Amino acid sequence: MTKIGFVSLGCSKNLIDTEVMLKKLADAGYAIVPDETQADIVVVNTCGFIESAKQESIENILDVAWLKTNGKLKGIVVTGCLAERYREQVSEEMPEVDAVLGTGSYDEIVTAIKAVEAGEKFSSFKDKESAPLGGERLVTTPEYTAYLKIAEGCDNRCTYCAIPSIRGRLRSRKIEEIVAEAKDLEAVGVKELNLIAQDTSRYGLDLYGRYALADLVRAITRETKIPWIRLLYCYPDKITDELIAEMRDNPRLLKYMDLPIQHISDKILTAMNRHGNAALIRDAVARVRKSIPGVTVRTTAIVGFPGETDEDFAELCAFIKEAKFDRFGAFPYSQEEGTPAADFPDQVDEQVKQDRYDILMQTQLEISAELQRAKIGSTVTVLCEGYDVVAGTHYGRSEADAPDIDGKVYFSSPVRVPAGKFVEVKITDALDYDLVGECVTKLNKPKR
């Protein structure tokens, strides 16, 4: 039996594509192995969004290629965003690669593996906007948490972004289809459902002619008992009063709003082709905070966009200090070929980008430490993720912490808490991005 290994890179949306391919291969009778050194064929599902992601993808392909030259590996399949964006270059410049699949051809994974088994080269780049949405998958996240992709592609056309050319236009999945998958995930033990898309807040516009994210959340709430439902990637210009009300009133929809702003200077926002100006961003943040008591607001920003002056950057820094976002991530601008911004004049020097990034993240570090200290003495609900034997402590996440991108809550307990269990934790100390506490939920000692 041929053994297949997987390397999945990039975002959670890419991870779901990996899980779909895993399921297809498992159904076809292939053995899935956790370590690529044990594999006969390795699939590298790449990211190609920005330069650092492309480099990581290339390095991983070359690492796997070393196994082909020096080990027992027989074949390499490259899929995902890098494969779609640089389809000719991957085949021409990496002769070690045996098969290449674009983002519209994940359903060809079994065919690609069979071709590699036969010693043949294979490639497929089907229309990405005609590719199936969703599909059965082998969930690779811990059994208590999962991502659920509600749409594919993006219509925003930000000038710095290659996603529309890689993933195509927005295509929403039907509510009934998403709910059915949510029920399947609940059946296997999922307690935290993270809804994702390139632009989650635009969900449904293409299908129903309106923003339908609140409708979707209500349907999932009605048809499942999953206790935590989390929204990621909601854009400030599409935060409807209906969605705010749903987050305020639905106890299972976590009070966690992910609002990528990317900048606050009107000049830069216009150059980025972002929908909405500084006033709209300020209003969206204020509305969310005023209407949803205790909400956690997360955002991201890009520094060093073409034409960004010291004054533009100072305006961004001032806003970050003023807004005091609970969660914040920054990225130096990446000049991506094929995007309008790549040809803009006044490209910013790389060192200046890095310096601005460092300043912004130091600013946020101080804000985060202050906000974390304010939580000392409070009690929060934590989804336990495990026990660190070396540190001698349990760890997990509160509703204010999304998986993979936010911090942790470390806590003591007189008895071992199983992963996937909700407990109440009283916060006793605060780190820059993490919290420390003690479990106050009464737990039965395990029977011997």
C-alpha positions as CSV (number, residue, x, y, z in Angstrom):
1,M,0.0,0.0,0.0
2,T,1.4,3.4,-1.0
3,K,2.0,5.7,1.9
4,I,1.1,9.4,1.5
5,G,2.5,12.2,3.6
6,F,1.2,15.8,3.7
7,V,2.8,19.1,4.4
8,S,0.1,21.8,4.8
9,L,1.3,25.4,4.8
10,G,-0.5,28.8,5.1
11,C,-3.8,29.7,6.5
12,S,-6.7,27.7,8.0
13,K,-8.5,27.9,4.7
14,N,-5.6,26.0,3.1
15,L,-5.8,23.5,5.9
16,I,-9.4,22.6,5.0
17,D,-8.3,22.0,1.4
18,T,-5.6,19.6,2.8
19,E,-8.3,17.8,4.8
20,V,-10.5,17.4,1.8
21,M,-7.6,15.8,-0.2
22,L,-6.7,13.6,2.8
23,K,-10.3,12.2,2.8
24,K,-10.2,11.5,-1.0
25,L,-6.9,9.6,-0.7
26,A,-8.0,7.6,2.4
27,D,-11.3,6.7,0.6
28,A,-9.1,5.5,-2.4
29,G,-7.3,3.1,-0.1
30,Y,-4.0,5.0,0.5
31,A,-2.3,4.9,3.8
32,I,-1.8,8.4,5.4
33,V,1.4,8.7,7.5
34,P,2.1,11.6,9.9
35,D,5.8,11.9,9.0
36,E,7.0,12.6,5.5
37,T,10.1,10.5,6.1
38,Q,7.8,7.4,6.2
39,A,6.0,8.3,3.0
40,D,6.3,7.0,-0.5
41,I,4.7,10.2,-1.9
42,V,4.5,13.6,-0.3
43,V,1.9,16.2,-1.1
44,V,3.0,19.8,-0.3
45,N,-0.1,22.1,-0.1
46,T,1.5,25.5,-0.5
47,C,0.8,29.1,0.3
48,G,1.7,31.8,-2.1
49,F,0.1,34.9,-0.6
50,I,3.1,37.0,0.2
51,E,6.9,36.7,-0.3
52,S,7.6,35.1,3.1
53,A,4.9,32.5,2.5
54,K,6.3,31.7,-1.0
55,Q,9.8,31.3,0.4
56,E,8.5,28.9,3.1
57,S,6.6,26.9,0.5
58,I,9.7,26.7,-1.7
59,E,11.9,25.7,1.2
60,N,9.5,22.9,2.2
61,I,9.4,21.6,-1.4
62,L,13.2,21.5,-1.4
63,D,13.3,19.7,2.0
64,V,11.0,17.1,0.6
65,A,13.1,16.9,-2.6
66,W,16.1,16.0,-0.4
67,L,14.2,12.9,0.8
68,K,13.6,12.0,-2.8
69,T,17.3,12.2,-3.6
70,N,18.6,10.7,-0.3
71,G,15.8,8.5,1.0
72,K,13.0,6.2,-0.2
73,L,10.6,9.0,-1.4
74,K,9.3,8.2,-4.8
75,G,7.2,11.3,-5.7
76,I,6.3,14.9,-4.9
77,V,2.9,16.5,-5.5
78,V,2.6,20.3,-5.2
79,T,-0.8,21.8,-4.7
80,G,-2.3,25.1,-3.4
81,C,-1.7,28.8,-3.9
82,L,1.9,28.7,-5.0
83,A,1.1,26.0,-7.6
84,E,-1.8,28.0,-8.9
85,R,0.1,31.3,-9.1
86,Y,3.3,30.0,-10.5
87,R,2.1,26.9,-12.4
88,E,4.8,26.9,-15.1
89,Q,7.7,27.9,-12.8
90,V,7.0,25.1,-10.3
91,S,7.2,22.5,-13.1
92,E,10.1,24.1,-14.9
93,E,12.3,25.2,-12.0
94,M,11.7,22.2,-9.7
95,P,12.2,19.1,-11.8
96,E,12.0,17.0,-8.6
97,V,8.2,17.8,-8.5
98,D,6.2,15.1,-10.2
99,A,2.7,16.5,-10.2
100,V,1.2,20.0,-9.8
101,L,-2.5,20.9,-9.0
102,G,-4.0,24.3,-9.0
103,T,-6.6,25.6,-6.6
104,G,-9.4,24.4,-8.9
105,S,-8.1,20.8,-9.1
106,Y,-8.0,19.4,-5.6
107,D,-10.6,16.8,-6.7
108,E,-7.8,15.4,-9.0
109,I,-5.5,14.4,-6.1
110,V,-6.2,10.7,-6.5
111,T,-5.5,10.9,-10.3
112,A,-2.3,12.8,-9.6
113,I,-1.1,10.2,-7.1
114,K,-1.8,7.4,-9.5
115,A,0.1,9.1,-12.2
116,V,3.1,9.5,-9.9
117,E,2.9,5.8,-8.9
118,A,3.1,5.0,-12.6
119,G,6.2,7.2,-13.0
120,E,4.3,9.8,-15.0
121,K,4.3,13.6,-14.8
122,F,0.9,15.2,-14.1
123,S,-0.6,18.6,-13.9
124,S,-4.1,20.0,-13.7
125,F,-5.3,23.6,-13.5
126,K,-9.1,23.5,-13.8
127,D,-11.3,26.6,-13.5
128,K,-11.1,27.6,-9.9
129,E,-14.5,29.2,-9.9
130,S,-16.1,26.0,-11.0
131,A,-14.4,23.8,-8.4
132,P,-16.6,22.1,-5.8
133,L,-17.2,24.0,-2.6
134,G,-16.7,22.0,0.6
135,G,-16.5,18.2,0.6
136,E,-15.9,15.5,3.1
137,R,-12.7,15.8,4.9
138,L,-10.4,14.2,7.5
139,V,-10.3,16.8,10.2
140,T,-6.7,17.3,11.5
141,T,-7.3,19.8,14.3
142,P,-7.9,18.5,17.8
143,E,-11.3,16.8,18.1
144,Y,-12.8,19.6,20.1
145,T,-12.1,22.4,17.6
146,A,-12.5,22.7,13.8
147,Y,-12.6,25.3,11.0
148,L,-15.5,25.5,8.7
149,K,-15.1,27.3,5.3
150,I,-18.3,29.1,4.4
151,A,-17.1,30.7,1.1
152,E,-14.3,30.7,-1.3
153,G,-12.6,33.5,-3.2
154,C,-12.9,37.3,-2.8
155,D,-14.4,40.3,-4.7
156,N,-12.7,43.1,-2.7
157,R,-9.8,43.6,-5.1
158,C,-7.4,45.2,-2.7
159,T,-4.5,46.5,-4.7
160,Y,-1.9,44.6,-2.7
161,C,-3.6,41.3,-2.8
162,A,-3.2,38.3,-5.2
163,I,-6.0,36.3,-3.7
164,P,-8.6,37.0,-6.4
165,S,-6.2,35.7,-9.1
166,I,-5.4,32.7,-7.0
167,R,-8.8,31.8,-5.6
168,G,-11.2,33.6,-7.9
169,R,-14.4,35.5,-7.1
170,L,-16.5,35.1,-4.0
171,R,-18.5,31.9,-4.0
172,S,-20.7,31.3,-0.9
173,R,-21.8,27.8,0.1
174,K,-25.5,27.3,0.7
175,I,-26.7,27.6,4.3
176,E,-28.1,24.1,4.3
177,E,-24.8,22.6,3.2
178,I,-22.8,24.5,5.8
179,V,-25.3,23.5,8.6
180,A,-25.0,19.8,7.5
181,E,-21.2,20.0,7.8
182,A,-21.5,21.7,11.2
183,K,-23.7,18.8,12.4
184,D,-21.2,16.3,11.2
185,L,-18.5,18.1,13.1
186,E,-20.6,18.2,16.2
187,A,-21.1,14.4,15.9
188,V,-17.4,13.8,16.2
189,G,-17.0,16.0,19.2
190,V,-16.3,19.5,18.0
191,K,-17.1,22.1,20.7
192,E,-15.6,25.2,19.0
193,L,-16.5,26.0,15.4
194,N,-14.5,28.7,13.6
195,L,-16.2,30.1,10.5
196,I,-13.7,31.2,7.9
197,A,-13.6,32.7,4.4
198,Q,-11.5,35.3,2.7
199,D,-14.2,37.8,3.7
200,T,-16.6,36.2,6.1
201,S,-18.8,39.2,6.4
202,R,-19.6,39.2,2.7
203,Y,-21.0,35.7,3.0
204,G,-24.2,35.2,1.0
205,L,-24.1,38.3,-1.1
206,D,-23.6,36.3,-4.3
207,L,-26.2,33.6,-3.4
208,Y,-28.9,35.6,-1.6
209,G,-28.3,39.1,-2.7
210,R,-27.6,40.3,0.8
211,Y,-25.2,39.8,3.7
212,A,-26.4,36.6,5.2
213,L,-23.8,35.8,7.9
214,A,-26.3,36.4,10.8
215,D,-28.7,34.1,9.1
216,L,-26.1,31.4,8.9
217,V,-25.1,31.7,12.5
218,R,-28.8,31.5,13.6
219,A,-29.2,28.3,11.5
220,I,-26.1,26.7,13.0
221,T,-27.2,27.7,16.5
222,R,-30.7,26.2,15.8
223,E,-29.5,23.0,14.3
224,T,-26.6,22.1,16.6
225,K,-25.6,22.4,20.2
226,I,-22.0,23.4,19.5
227,P,-21.2,25.8,22.5
228,W,-18.7,28.0,20.8
229,I,-19.1,29.6,17.4
230,R,-16.4,32.0,16.3
231,L,-16.3,34.4,13.4
232,L,-13.0,35.2,11.7
233,Y,-12.1,37.8,8.9
234,C,-15.1,40.2,9.2
235,Y,-14.4,43.4,7.3
236,P,-15.3,46.8,8.9
237,D,-17.5,48.0,6.0
238,K,-19.8,45.0,6.2
239,I,-20.5,44.8,9.9
240,T,-24.3,45.1,9.8
241,D,-26.5,46.0,12.8
242,E,-28.1,42.6,12.4
243,L,-24.7,40.8,12.9
244,I,-23.9,43.0,15.9
245,A,-27.2,42.2,17.4
246,E,-26.6,38.5,16.9
247,M,-23.2,38.6,18.5
248,R,-24.7,40.6,21.4
249,D,-27.8,38.3,22.0
250,N,-26.6,34.8,21.0
251,P,-24.7,33.3,24.0
252,R,-23.1,30.7,21.8
253,L,-21.7,33.2,19.2
254,L,-18.5,34.3,20.9
255,K,-18.0,37.9,21.6
256,Y,-15.0,38.1,19.4
257,M,-14.9,40.4,16.4
258,D,-12.0,40.0,13.9
259,L,-11.9,43.3,11.9
260,P,-8.8,43.7,9.6
261,I,-8.4,47.4,9.0
262,Q,-5.0,47.4,7.2
263,H,-4.5,51.1,7.8
264,I,-6.2,54.3,9.1
265,S,-4.8,56.9,6.7
266,D,-7.4,57.8,4.2
267,K,-4.7,58.3,1.5
268,I,-3.3,54.8,2.1
269,L,-6.8,53.2,2.4
270,T,-7.7,54.7,-1.0
271,A,-4.5,53.5,-2.6
272,M,-5.2,50.0,-1.1
273,N,-8.7,50.1,-2.6
274,R,-10.1,49.3,0.8
275,H,-13.9,49.7,1.1
276,G,-14.4,52.5,3.6
277,N,-12.4,55.3,5.1
278,A,-10.9,56.1,8.5
279,A,-14.3,57.5,9.7
280,L,-16.0,54.2,8.8
281,I,-13.3,52.2,10.6
282,R,-13.6,54.3,13.7
283,D,-17.4,54.0,13.6
284,A,-17.3,50.2,13.1
285,V,-15.0,49.7,16.1
286,A,-17.0,52.1,18.3
287,R,-20.4,50.4,17.3
288,V,-19.1,47.0,18.0
289,R,-17.7,48.0,21.4
290,K,-20.7,50.0,22.5
291,S,-23.2,47.4,21.4
292,I,-21.5,44.2,22.6
293,P,-20.3,44.4,26.2
294,G,-17.1,42.6,26.8
295,V,-16.3,42.0,23.2
296,T,-12.7,41.2,22.1
297,V,-11.7,43.1,19.0
298,R,-8.9,41.9,16.8
299,T,-7.3,43.6,13.8
300,T,-4.4,43.6,11.4
301,A,-2.5,46.4,9.7
302,I,0.1,46.7,6.8
303,V,3.1,48.9,7.2
304,G,5.3,50.3,4.4
305,F,2.6,50.3,1.7
306,P,3.8,52.3,-1.3
307,G,3.5,56.0,-0.6
308,E,3.2,55.6,3.1
309,T,5.0,58.6,4.6
310,D,6.2,59.2,8.2
311,E,3.0,61.2,8.7
312,D,0.8,58.3,7.5
313,F,2.6,55.9,9.8
314,A,2.4,58.2,12.7
315,E,-1.4,58.4,12.1
316,L,-1.6,54.6,12.2
317,C,0.5,54.4,15.4
318,A,-1.7,57.1,17.1
319,F,-4.9,55.1,16.2
320,I,-3.5,51.9,17.5
321,K,-2.7,53.6,20.8
322,E,-6.2,55.2,20.8
323,A,-8.2,52.1,19.9
324,K,-6.3,49.7,22.2
325,F,-7.2,46.6,20.2
326,D,-7.4,43.5,22.3
327,R,-5.6,41.5,19.6
328,F,-3.4,42.9,16.9
329,G,-1.1,41.7,14.1
330,A,1.0,43.7,11.7
331,F,2.7,42.8,8.4
332,P,5.4,44.6,6.4
333,Y,4.0,45.3,2.9
334,S,5.0,42.6,0.4
335,Q,5.4,43.8,-3.3
336,E,3.6,41.0,-5.1
337,E,3.9,40.8,-8.9
338,G,0.6,40.8,-10.7
339,T,-1.0,43.1,-8.2
340,P,-1.7,46.8,-9.0
341,A,0.3,48.0,-5.9
342,A,3.5,46.3,-7.2
343,D,3.7,48.9,-9.9
344,F,2.9,51.9,-7.7
345,P,5.5,54.6,-7.3
346,D,7.2,55.5,-4.0
347,Q,7.9,51.9,-2.9
348,V,9.1,52.0,0.7
349,D,12.6,50.8,1.6
350,E,12.7,47.3,3.2
351,Q,14.5,48.5,6.3
352,V,12.0,51.3,6.8
353,K,9.2,48.7,6.6
354,Q,10.9,46.6,9.2
355,D,11.5,49.5,11.5
356,R,7.9,50.6,11.3
357,Y,6.8,47.0,11.9
358,D,9.0,46.8,15.0
359,I,7.6,50.1,16.4
360,L,4.0,49.1,15.8
361,M,4.4,45.7,17.5
362,Q,6.3,47.2,20.4
363,T,3.4,49.7,20.8
364,Q,0.9,46.8,20.8
365,L,3.0,44.8,23.3
366,E,2.6,47.6,25.8
367,I,-1.1,47.9,25.1
368,S,-1.6,44.1,25.4
369,A,0.3,43.9,28.7
370,E,-1.9,46.7,30.1
371,L,-5.1,45.0,29.0
372,Q,-4.0,41.6,30.2
373,R,-3.1,43.0,33.7
374,A,-6.7,44.4,33.9
375,K,-8.0,40.8,33.8
376,I,-6.3,39.7,37.0
377,G,-8.9,38.8,39.6
378,S,-11.6,38.0,36.9
379,T,-12.9,34.5,36.2
380,V,-13.0,33.3,32.5
381,T,-14.3,30.2,30.8
382,V,-11.4,28.2,29.3
383,L,-11.5,25.4,26.7
384,C,-8.7,23.1,28.0
385,E,-6.3,22.0,25.3
386,G,-3.9,19.9,27.3
387,Y,-1.3,19.6,30.0
388,D,2.3,20.6,29.7
389,V,4.3,18.0,31.6
390,V,7.6,20.0,31.5
391,A,5.9,23.2,32.8
392,G,3.6,21.3,35.1
393,T,0.5,23.3,34.0
394,H,-2.7,23.0,32.0
395,Y,-3.3,25.3,29.1
396,G,-6.2,26.3,27.0
397,R,-8.0,29.3,25.4
398,S,-10.8,31.7,26.5
399,E,-13.4,33.0,24.1
400,A,-11.0,36.0,23.6
401,D,-8.4,33.7,22.1
402,A,-8.8,32.3,18.6
403,P,-6.8,29.1,17.8
404,D,-3.3,29.5,16.2
405,I,-3.2,33.3,16.3
406,D,-3.9,34.4,19.8
407,G,-2.6,33.7,23.3
408,K,-3.2,31.0,25.9
409,V,-4.5,30.7,29.4
410,Y,-2.2,28.6,31.6
411,F,-3.8,27.2,34.8
412,S,-3.3,24.9,37.7
413,S,-5.8,22.3,38.8
414,P,-5.8,19.7,41.6
415,V,-6.9,17.0,39.2
416,R,-6.0,16.5,35.5
417,V,-8.4,18.2,33.1
418,P,-9.0,16.4,29.8
419,A,-8.5,18.3,26.6
420,G,-11.8,19.5,25.2
421,K,-13.4,20.2,28.6
422,F,-14.6,23.7,29.6
423,V,-13.5,24.9,33.0
424,E,-13.7,28.2,34.9
425,V,-10.3,29.7,35.6
426,K,-9.6,32.6,38.1
427,I,-6.9,34.8,36.6
428,T,-4.0,35.4,39.1
429,D,-1.3,36.7,36.8
430,A,-0.8,38.2,33.3
431,L,2.0,37.9,30.8
432,D,2.3,40.1,27.6
433,Y,-0.1,38.0,25.6
434,D,-1.1,35.1,27.9
435,L,-2.9,34.7,31.2
436,V,-2.2,32.6,34.2
437,G,-4.7,31.3,36.7
438,E,-6.2,28.5,38.8
439,C,-9.1,26.2,37.9
440,V,-12.1,26.9,40.2
441,T,-14.4,24.4,38.6
442,K,-15.0,21.4,41.0
443,L,-13.8,18.3,39.2
444,N,-14.0,14.7,40.2
445,K,-10.8,12.9,40.7
446,P,-10.4,10.1,38.0
447,K,-11.2,6.6,39.2
448,R,-8.2,4.3,39.5
